[in-house]
Amino acid sequence: MNAMTPARDIRFWDRISEKYAKKPVPDEAVYQEKLRITRSFLPPEAQILEVGCGTGTTAVAHAPYAAHVHATDLSPEMIRIAEGRAREAGVTNVTFEALGVEALEGAPERYDAILALSLLHLVADRGAVLKKLDSMLKPGGVLITSTACLTGALRIFGLIAPIGRALGYLPLLRTFSPDQLTREIEGLGLKTEHRWLPGNGHTLFLVSRKAGGPG
């Protein structure tokens, strides 16, 4: 199922899944604003893909505003917790799947919105992932990303990450700037419609629209 994802990454996220699920959102006001902004870009009866859904909080939160949410994560334990959250909330229009984004396959131009939240700094080949997500986005659809950009003093995390990953204490981490990520997404032909660096300015929230669509 996760043939393209290193087993150590799956083990890392499985191991911390319960702790992760109990961890409060770092800034609730910022999180709620991200939800509000996302919903302002969702068409009626939206078909949504969320990759790297973690324990499902955001997928469940957006479910009432969508026809269907397909939410994936490489960690089976994260998905188990997410499914439990959906049941507790009475949400029936979310499908969870234990699948790394590198192994994701889907019909071209299927989704109105694709969410990649707290993910792009954790993938080995960001360019390939972005191209894959773009191919699955309908003309006129939106790619919504929220990404930790480990620049400046935070670059140290990128330097020590390979050691921590080898020992099983850290996941894969990539370092790049907000401007670099924006250019990479725009290089695919997507137009930036909303760009926000809240709080300490290290996390880029970006809404990018694919060309085409009605009108």
C-alpha positions as protocol buffer text, in pm:
chain_id: "A"
residue {
  index: 1
  type: MET
  ca { x: 0 y: 0 z: 0 }
}
residue {
  index: 2
  type: ASN
  ca { x: 282 y: 240 z: 84 }
}
residue {
  index: 3
  type: ALA
  ca { x: 542 y: 79 z: -139 }
}
residue {
  index: 4
  type: MET
  ca { x: 698 y: 414 z: -234 }
}
residue {
  index: 5
  type: THR
  ca { x: 722 y: 540 z: 125 }
}
residue {
  index: 6
  type: PRO
  ca { x: 1023 y: 437 z: 339 }
}
residue {
  index: 7
  type: ALA
  ca { x: 913 y: 206 z: 618 }
}
residue {
  index: 8
  type: ARG
  ca { x: 1096 y: 416 z: 878 }
}
residue {
  index: 9
  type: ASP
  ca { x: 877 y: 717 z: 795 }
}
residue {
  index: 10
  type: ILE
  ca { x: 563 y: 509 z: 841 }
}
residue {
  index: 11
  type: ARG
  ca { x: 696 y: 373 z: 1171 }
}
residue {
  index: 12
  type: PHE
  ca { x: 781 y: 725 z: 1293 }
}
residue {
  index: 13
  type: TRP
  ca { x: 432 y: 862 z: 1232 }
}
residue {
  index: 14
  type: ASP
  ca { x: 264 y: 546 z: 1361 }
}
residue {
  index: 15
  type: ARG
  ca { x: 465 y: 570 z: 1680 }
}
residue {
  index: 16
  type: ILE
  ca { x: 373 y: 932 z: 1755 }
}
residue {
  index: 17
  type: SER
  ca { x: 12 y: 913 z: 1633 }
}
residue {
  index: 18
  type: GLU
  ca { x: -153 y: 899 z: 1978 }
}
residue {
  index: 19
  type: LYS
  ca { x: 61 y: 1185 z: 2111 }
}
residue {
  index: 20
  type: TYR
  ca { x: -1 y: 1383 z: 1793 }
}
residue {
  index: 21
  type: ALA
  ca { x: -376 y: 1337 z: 1827 }
}
residue {
  index: 22
  type: LYS
  ca { x: -372 y: 1481 z: 2180 }
}
residue {
  index: 23
  type: LYS
  ca { x: -153 y: 1777 z: 2092 }
}
residue {
  index: 24
  type: PRO
  ca { x: -348 y: 2106 z: 2081 }
}
residue {
  index: 25
  type: VAL
  ca { x: -340 y: 2328 z: 1774 }
}
residue {
  index: 26
  type: PRO
  ca { x: -49 y: 2575 z: 1823 }
}
residue {
  index: 27
  type: ASP
  ca { x: -267 y: 2877 z: 1740 }
}
residue {
  index: 28
  type: GLU
  ca { x: -641 y: 2811 z: 1736 }
}
residue {
  index: 29
  type: ALA
  ca { x: -726 y: 3153 z: 1590 }
}
residue {
  index: 30
  type: VAL
  ca { x: -488 y: 3102 z: 1297 }
}
residue {
  index: 31
  type: TYR
  ca { x: -623 y: 2750 z: 1239 }
}
residue {
  index: 32
  type: GLN
  ca { x: -984 y: 2871 z: 1234 }
}
residue {
  index: 33
  type: GLU
  ca { x: -891 y: 3148 z: 990 }
}
residue {
  index: 34
  type: LYS
  ca { x: -729 y: 2893 z: 759 }
}
residue {
  index: 35
  type: LEU
  ca { x: -1049 y: 2688 z: 769 }
}
residue {
  index: 36
  type: ARG
  ca { x: -1256 y: 2998 z: 688 }
}
residue {
  index: 37
  type: ILE
  ca { x: -1032 y: 3099 z: 398 }
}
residue {
  index: 38
  type: THR
  ca { x: -1035 y: 2745 z: 258 }
}
residue {
  index: 39
  type: ARG
  ca { x: -1414 y: 2730 z: 264 }
}
residue {
  index: 40
  type: SER
  ca { x: -1437 y: 3061 z: 82 }
}
residue {
  index: 41
  type: PHE
  ca { x: -1269 y: 2891 z: -214 }
}
residue {
  index: 42
  type: LEU
  ca { x: -1483 y: 2575 z: -214 }
}
residue {
  index: 43
  type: PRO
  ca { x: -1755 y: 2551 z: -479 }
}
residue {
  index: 44
  type: PRO
  ca { x: -2093 y: 2399 z: -389 }
}
residue {
  index: 45
  type: GLU
  ca { x: -2076 y: 2020 z: -376 }
}
residue {
  index: 46
  type: ALA
  ca { x: -1697 y: 2026 z: -376 }
}
residue {
  index: 47
  type: GLN
  ca { x: -1491 y: 1714 z: -432 }
}
residue {
  index: 48
  type: ILE
  ca { x: -1188 y: 1749 z: -203 }
}
residue {
  index: 49
  type: LEU
  ca { x: -863 y: 1556 z: -173 }
}
residue {
  index: 50
  type: GLU
  ca { x: -657 y: 1606 z: 142 }
}
residue {
  index: 51
  type: VAL
  ca { x: -310 y: 1451 z: 137 }
}
residue {
  index: 52
  type: GLY
  ca { x: -121 y: 1409 z: 463 }
}
residue {
  index: 53
  type: CYS
  ca { x: -444 y: 1435 z: 660 }
}
residue {
  index: 54
  type: GLY
  ca { x: -291 y: 1321 z: 990 }
}
residue {
  index: 55
  type: THR
  ca { x: -557 y: 1237 z: 1247 }
}
residue {
  index: 56
  type: GLY
  ca { x: -837 y: 1380 z: 1035 }
}
residue {
  index: 57
  type: THR
  ca { x: -930 y: 1699 z: 1220 }
}
residue {
  index: 58
  type: THR
  ca { x: -932 y: 1920 z: 911 }
}
residue {
  index: 59
  type: ALA
  ca { x: -1100 y: 1664 z: 685 }
}
residue {
  index: 60
  type: VAL
  ca { x: -1383 y: 1624 z: 935 }
}
residue {
  index: 61
  type: ALA
  ca { x: -1412 y: 2002 z: 977 }
}
residue {
  index: 62
  type: HIS
  ca { x: -1453 y: 2057 z: 602 }
}
residue {
  index: 63
  type: ALA
  ca { x: -1688 y: 1764 z: 541 }
}
residue {
  index: 64
  type: PRO
  ca { x: -2012 y: 1964 z: 595 }
}
residue {
  index: 65
  type: TYR
  ca { x: -1900 y: 2200 z: 317 }
}
residue {
  index: 66
  type: ALA
  ca { x: -1824 y: 1933 z: 58 }
}
residue {
  index: 67
  type: ALA
  ca { x: -1989 y: 1656 z: -135 }
}
residue {
  index: 68
  type: HIS
  ca { x: -1701 y: 1427 z: -48 }
}
residue {
  index: 69
  type: VAL
  ca { x: -1354 y: 1440 z: 107 }
}
residue {
  index: 70
  type: HIS
  ca { x: -1093 y: 1177 z: 21 }
}
residue {
  index: 71
  type: ALA
  ca { x: -830 y: 1203 z: 296 }
}
residue {
  index: 72
  type: THR
  ca { x: -500 y: 1014 z: 284 }
}
residue {
  index: 73
  type: ASP
  ca { x: -201 y: 972 z: 512 }
}
residue {
  index: 74
  type: LEU
  ca { x: 97 y: 739 z: 502 }
}
residue {
  index: 75
  type: SER
  ca { x: 40 y: 628 z: 863 }
}
residue {
  index: 76
  type: PRO
  ca { x: -219 y: 354 z: 923 }
}
residue {
  index: 77
  type: GLU
  ca { x: -234 y: 456 z: 1289 }
}
residue {
  index: 78
  type: MET
  ca { x: -312 y: 817 z: 1198 }
}
residue {
  index: 79
  type: ILE
  ca { x: -587 y: 692 z: 968 }
}
residue {
  index: 80
  type: ARG
  ca { x: -729 y: 469 z: 1243 }
}
residue {
  index: 81
  type: ILE
  ca { x: -761 y: 771 z: 1471 }
}
residue {
  index: 82
  type: ALA
  ca { x: -907 y: 982 z: 1189 }
}
residue {
  index: 83
  type: GLU
  ca { x: -1176 y: 724 z: 1117 }
}
residue {
  index: 84
  type: GLY
  ca { x: -1268 y: 724 z: 1485 }
}
residue {
  index: 85
  type: ARG
  ca { x: -1300 y: 1102 z: 1484 }
}
residue {
  index: 86
  type: ALA
  ca { x: -1527 y: 1090 z: 1182 }
}
residue {
  index: 87
  type: ARG
  ca { x: -1751 y: 832 z: 1349 }
}
residue {
  index: 88
  type: GLU
  ca { x: -1770 y: 1039 z: 1667 }
}
residue {
  index: 89
  type: ALA
  ca { x: -1866 y: 1347 z: 1464 }
}
residue {
  index: 90
  type: GLY
  ca { x: -2128 y: 1156 z: 1264 }
}
residue {
  index: 91
  type: VAL
  ca { x: -1949 y: 1241 z: 940 }
}
residue {
  index: 92
  type: THR
  ca { x: -2020 y: 999 z: 656 }
}
residue {
  index: 93
  type: ASN
  ca { x: -1884 y: 1180 z: 348 }
}
residue {
  index: 94
  type: VAL
  ca { x: -1513 y: 1137 z: 424 }
}
residue {
  index: 95
  type: THR
  ca { x: -1315 y: 839 z: 297 }
}
residue {
  index: 96
  type: PHE
  ca { x: -983 y: 780 z: 472 }
}
residue {
  index: 97
  type: GLU
  ca { x: -700 y: 582 z: 315 }
}
residue {
  index: 98
  type: ALA
  ca { x: -356 y: 485 z: 448 }
}
residue {
  index: 99
  type: LEU
  ca { x: -144 y: 593 z: 153 }
}
residue {
  index: 100
  type: GLY
  ca { x: 165 y: 808 z: 109 }
}
residue {
  index: 101
  type: VAL
  ca { x: 132 y: 1094 z: -136 }
}
residue {
  index: 102
  type: GLU
  ca { x: 412 y: 952 z: -353 }
}
residue {
  index: 103
  type: ALA
  ca { x: 203 y: 637 z: -409 }
}
residue {
  index: 104
  type: LEU
  ca { x: -121 y: 825 z: -468 }
}
residue {
  index: 105
  type: GLU
  ca { x: -288 y: 758 z: -801 }
}
residue {
  index: 106
  type: GLY
  ca { x: -607 y: 928 z: -911 }
}
residue {
  index: 107
  type: ALA
  ca { x: -810 y: 1025 z: -1213 }
}
residue {
  index: 108
  type: PRO
  ca { x: -684 y: 1336 z: -1393 }
}
residue {
  index: 109
  type: GLU
  ca { x: -870 y: 1660 z: -1318 }
}
residue {
  index: 110
  type: ARG
  ca { x: -1096 y: 1498 z: -1058 }
}
residue {
  index: 111
  type: TYR
  ca { x: -1091 y: 1737 z: -762 }
}
residue {
  index: 112
  type: ASP
  ca { x: -1224 y: 2089 z: -707 }
}
residue {
  index: 113
  type: ALA
  ca { x: -980 y: 2142 z: -420 }
}
residue {
  index: 114
  type: ILE
  ca { x: -666 y: 1964 z: -304 }
}
residue {
  index: 115
  type: LEU
  ca { x: -530 y: 2030 z: 44 }
}
residue {
  index: 116
  type: ALA
  ca { x: -166 y: 1964 z: 129 }
}
residue {
  index: 117
  type: LEU
  ca { x: -132 y: 2093 z: 485 }
}
residue {
  index: 118
  type: SER
  ca { x: 191 y: 2057 z: 685 }
}
residue {
  index: 119
  type: LEU
  ca { x: 319 y: 1820 z: 418 }
}
residue {
  index: 120
  type: LEU
  ca { x: 541 y: 1967 z: 146 }
}
residue {
  index: 121
  type: HIS
  ca { x: 846 y: 2007 z: 374 }
}
residue {
  index: 122
  type: LEU
  ca { x: 818 y: 1635 z: 453 }
}
residue {
  index: 123
  type: VAL
  ca { x: 835 y: 1485 z: 103 }
}
residue {
  index: 124
  type: ALA
  ca { x: 1150 y: 1372 z: -76 }
}
residue {
  index: 125
  type: ASP
  ca { x: 1060 y: 1506 z: -421 }
}
residue {
  index: 126
  type: ARG
  ca { x: 845 y: 1815 z: -379 }
}
residue {
  index: 127
  type: GLY
  ca { x: 840 y: 1892 z: -751 }
}
residue {
  index: 128
  type: ALA
  ca { x: 705 y: 1549 z: -841 }
}
residue {
  index: 129
  type: VAL
  ca { x: 439 y: 1570 z: -569 }
}
residue {
  index: 130
  type: LEU
  ca { x: 326 y: 1914 z: -687 }
}
residue {
  index: 131
  type: LYS
  ca { x: 301 y: 1795 z: -1047 }
}
residue {
  index: 132
  type: LYS
  ca { x: 96 y: 1495 z: -937 }
}
residue {
  index: 133
  type: LEU
  ca { x: -145 y: 1710 z: -736 }
}
residue {
  index: 134
  type: ASP
  ca { x: -177 y: 1959 z: -1021 }
}
residue {
  index: 135
  type: SER
  ca { x: -270 y: 1677 z: -1261 }
}
residue {
  index: 136
  type: MET
  ca { x: -553 y: 1569 z: -1029 }
}
residue {
  index: 137
  type: LEU
  ca { x: -697 y: 1919 z: -997 }
}
residue {
  index: 138
  type: LYS
  ca { x: -989 y: 2026 z: -1214 }
}
residue {
  index: 139
  type: PRO
  ca { x: -944 y: 2332 z: -1436 }
}
residue {
  index: 140
  type: GLY
  ca { x: -1035 y: 2625 z: -1214 }
}
residue {
  index: 141
  type: GLY
  ca { x: -975 y: 2419 z: -900 }
}
residue {
  index: 142
  type: VAL
  ca { x: -756 y: 2525 z: -610 }
}
residue {
  index: 143
  type: LEU
  ca { x: -446 y: 2380 z: -447 }
}
residue {
  index: 144
  type: ILE
  ca { x: -432 y: 2489 z: -82 }
}
residue {
  index: 145
  type: THR
  ca { x: -105 y: 2442 z: 101 }
}
residue {
  index: 146
  type: SER
  ca { x: 20 y: 2525 z: 450 }
}
residue {
  index: 147
  type: THR
  ca { x: 392 y: 2464 z: 474 }
}
residue {
  index: 148
  type: ALA
  ca { x: 665 y: 2511 z: 732 }
}
residue {
  index: 149
  type: CYS
  ca { x: 946 y: 2691 z: 551 }
}
residue {
  index: 150
  type: LEU
  ca { x: 1258 y: 2610 z: 751 }
}
residue {
  index: 151
  type: THR
  ca { x: 1476 y: 2905 z: 659 }
}
residue {
  index: 152
  type: GLY
  ca { x: 1708 y: 3130 z: 856 }
}
residue {
  index: 153
  type: ALA
  ca { x: 1775 y: 3002 z: 1207 }
}
residue {
  index: 154
  type: LEU
  ca { x: 1535 y: 2713 z: 1145 }
}
residue {
  index: 155
  type: ARG
  ca { x: 1764 y: 2565 z: 877 }
}
residue {
  index: 156
  type: ILE
  ca { x: 1939 y: 2380 z: 1160 }
}
residue {
  index: 157
  type: PHE
  ca { x: 1643 y: 2140 z: 1165 }
}
residue {
  index: 158
  type: GLY
  ca { x: 1712 y: 2051 z: 805 }
}
residue {
  index: 159
  type: LEU
  ca { x: 2078 y: 1986 z: 886 }
}
residue {
  index: 160
  type: ILE
  ca { x: 2016 y: 1756 z: 1181 }
}
residue {
  index: 161
  type: ALA
  ca { x: 1711 y: 1585 z: 1032 }
}
residue {
  index: 162
  type: PRO
  ca { x: 1904 y: 1316 z: 838 }
}
residue {
  index: 163
  type: ILE
  ca { x: 2070 y: 1198 z: 1160 }
}
residue {
  index: 164
  type: GLY
  ca { x: 1743 y: 1202 z: 1354 }
}
residue {
  index: 165
  type: ARG
  ca { x: 1565 y: 1025 z: 1071 }
}
residue {
  index: 166
  type: ALA
  ca { x: 1829 y: 751 z: 1054 }
}
residue {
  index: 167
  type: LEU
  ca { x: 1783 y: 694 z: 1428 }
}
residue {
  index: 168
  type: GLY
  ca { x: 1402 y: 698 z: 1396 }
}
residue {
  index: 169
  type: TYR
  ca { x: 1355 y: 1016 z: 1600 }
}
residue {
  index: 170
  type: LEU
  ca { x: 1270 y: 1261 z: 1320 }
}
residue {
  index: 171
  type: PRO
  ca { x: 1090 y: 1247 z: 987 }
}
residue {
  index: 172
  type: LEU
  ca { x: 1237 y: 1358 z: 657 }
}
residue {
  index: 173
  type: LEU
  ca { x: 1263 y: 1740 z: 651 }
}
residue {
  index: 174
  type: ARG
  ca { x: 1338 y: 1971 z: 357 }
}
residue {
  index: 175
  type: THR
  ca { x: 1434 y: 2338 z: 383 }
}
residue {
  index: 176
  type: PHE
  ca { x: 1324 y: 2612 z: 143 }
}
residue {
  index: 177
  type: SER
  ca { x: 1186 y: 2964 z: 156 }
}
residue {
  index: 178
  type: PRO
  ca { x: 826 y: 3085 z: 117 }
}
residue {
  index: 179
  type: ASP
  ca { x: 925 y: 3262 z: -204 }
}
residue {
  index: 180
  type: GLN
  ca { x: 1084 y: 2946 z: -342 }
}
residue {
  index: 181
  type: LEU
  ca { x: 772 y: 2741 z: -279 }
}
residue {
  index: 182
  type: THR
  ca { x: 551 y: 3010 z: -430 }
}
residue {
  index: 183
  type: ARG
  ca { x: 765 y: 3015 z: -745 }
}
residue {
  index: 184
  type: GLU
  ca { x: 755 y: 2635 z: -774 }
}
residue {
  index: 185
  type: ILE
  ca { x: 376 y: 2627 z: -758 }
}
residue {
  index: 186
  type: GLU
  ca { x: 336 y: 2920 z: -995 }
}
residue {
  index: 187
  type: GLY
  ca { x: 581 y: 2748 z: -1228 }
}
residue {
  index: 188
  type: LEU
  ca { x: 318 y: 2479 z: -1283 }
}
residue {
  index: 189
  type: GLY
  ca { x: 83 y: 2744 z: -1419 }
}
residue {
  index: 190
  type: LEU
  ca { x: -120 y: 2793 z: -1102 }
}
residue {
  index: 191
  type: LYS
  ca { x: -208 y: 3150 z: -1005 }
}
residue {
  index: 192
  type: THR
  ca { x: -160 y: 3266 z: -646 }
}
residue {
  index: 193
  type: GLU
  ca { x: -494 y: 3393 z: -513 }
}
residue {
  index: 194
  type: HIS
  ca { x: -415 y: 3413 z: -142 }
}
residue {
  index: 195
  type: ARG
  ca { x: -78 y: 3423 z: 34 }
}
residue {
  index: 196
  type: TRP
  ca { x: -43 y: 3449 z: 411 }
}
residue {
  index: 197
  type: LEU
  ca { x: 249 y: 3417 z: 651 }
}
residue {
  index: 198
  type: PRO
  ca { x: 80 y: 3431 z: 992 }
}
residue {
  index: 199
  type: GLY
  ca { x: 246 y: 3453 z: 1331 }
}
residue {
  index: 200
  type: ASN
  ca { x: 623 y: 3405 z: 1317 }
}
residue {
  index: 201
  type: GLY
  ca { x: 626 y: 3407 z: 937 }
}
residue {
  index: 202
  type: HIS
  ca { x: 772 y: 3058 z: 899 }
}
residue {
  index: 203
  type: THR
  ca { x: 452 y: 2887 z: 781 }
}
residue {
  index: 204
  type: LEU
  ca { x: 324 y: 2980 z: 435 }
}
residue {
  index: 205
  type: PHE
  ca { x: -49 y: 2942 z: 369 }
}
residue {
  index: 206
  type: LEU
  ca { x: -110 y: 2955 z: -3 }
}
residue {
  index: 207
  type: VAL
  ca { x: -418 y: 2923 z: -224 }
}
residue {
  index: 208
  type: SER
  ca { x: -328 y: 2863 z: -589 }
}
residue {
  index: 209
  type: ARG
  ca { x: -579 y: 2828 z: -872 }
}
residue {
  index: 210
  type: LYS
  ca { x: -543 y: 2617 z: -1184 }
}
residue {
  index: 211
  type: ALA
  ca { x: -624 y: 2787 z: -1510 }
}
residue {
  index: 212
  type: GLY
  ca { x: -950 y: 2711 z: -1690 }
}
residue {
  index: 213
  type: GLY
  ca { x: -1290 y: 2619 z: -1555 }
}
residue {
  index: 214
  type: PRO
  ca { x: -1633 y: 2773 z: -1616 }
}
residue {
  index: 215
  type: GLY
  ca { x: -1646 y: 3123 z: -1756 }
}
